[in-house]
């Protein structure tokens, strides 16, 4: 996989760099995680501060174009949408615990209703 940086812009307001890139690849379309790993190496950025926003493969071509953001610190990343963070980093332990609590709450209510009857 070969990454070509098309443009790079400094966004001082949001404390990040915004990168447009193109990836040339052989074989199946690479996943966002694969693209992200190679992009981190090409940009020499930190793993936990780089977010691949989107990748769009070309129809019938072995290349794709994408857009990524490299933040200066974790504080700036709070504006990122949850689904984009999940695509890049997976589900955090906090989110797993919150999801488990949501699933468990209705089940507990049903059990309470059965005991009252």
N, C-alpha and C positions, 0 to 999 in steps of 0.2 A: 504494500500500500504506500502510495506517495502523496504527500500533502503539499499543496501549493497555496500560499497565503495570497489572497486577491487584494484585500485591503485591511488596514488596521487603524482604528480611530480611538483616541483617548476621550472618554466621557468623564470629565471632572466632576460634574454634578452628582453622578451615581457612583463615582470612585471605581471605575472599571475600564478595561479595554474591550472594545468590540471588534471582533474579527470575522471577516467573510473569507471562506476558504473553499478550495476544490480538492477532492480526493480522487485519485486514479487507482483503481484496484483490479485484481484479477479474480475470477471466480464469483461466488455469491456476494450479494450486497453486504458489506460489513455492518455490524450492529453499532448503535450509538456508543456503547461502552468501548468497542474496539477503536472507533474513530476518535473518541475522547482520549484514549491512552496514547495514540500516536500524535494527536494534536498537542497534548501536554509536553511530549518530548520535543516536538518541532518548535514550540513557543518557549520552552524552558520555563514553564509555569508550575505552580504548586497544584498537586492533585486535588486538594480539598477546596480550592478557590476557582476552579475552572468548570464552567457549565456549558455544555453543548445545547444550544437552544433548538436548532432544527437542522435536519439533513434532508435533502431532496434528491433522490436518484434520477438520472436522466433516462428516459425511455429508450431501451435498446442499446444503452451505452454502459461501459464499465467505469463510470465516474459519477460523482455526486457533488453537489454544492451544499454548503452549510454555513451556519452562523453560530458563533460562540462568544462567551463573555468570560473575561478573567478579572476577578475582583481583587481589590487590594487587601481586604480583610473579611472575616466571617460576618461582621456587622452589616456590611453592605449587601450581603446575600439574602437578607431577610425579605427583600422585595420580590424575590423569585417565586413563581407559582409552584405550588406543591407537586403537581404532576410532572413538572420539568425537573424538579429536584429528585423525584422518585426515579425518573428515567436515567438520571446521571449517577445517583448514589444508592439507589435501592431504598427500601423502607427502613426508617430508623427504629430503634428500640422503643422510643417514646410513642411513635405512631402505632407500632404493633400493640403496645399496652393499651392505648386509647381505643383501638379497634376491638381488642378482646373485651374491654369493659362495655363497649356498645353492644356487642353480641350477647354478653352475659346478662346485662340489665333486663332485657325483655324476658329471658328465660327465668330469671329470679321472680319477676312479677307474676308469671304464669303459675309458678309453684306456690306462691303466696295465695293466689286466688283459689287454687285447688285445696289448700289446707283450710281456708275459711269455709268452704262448702262442706 
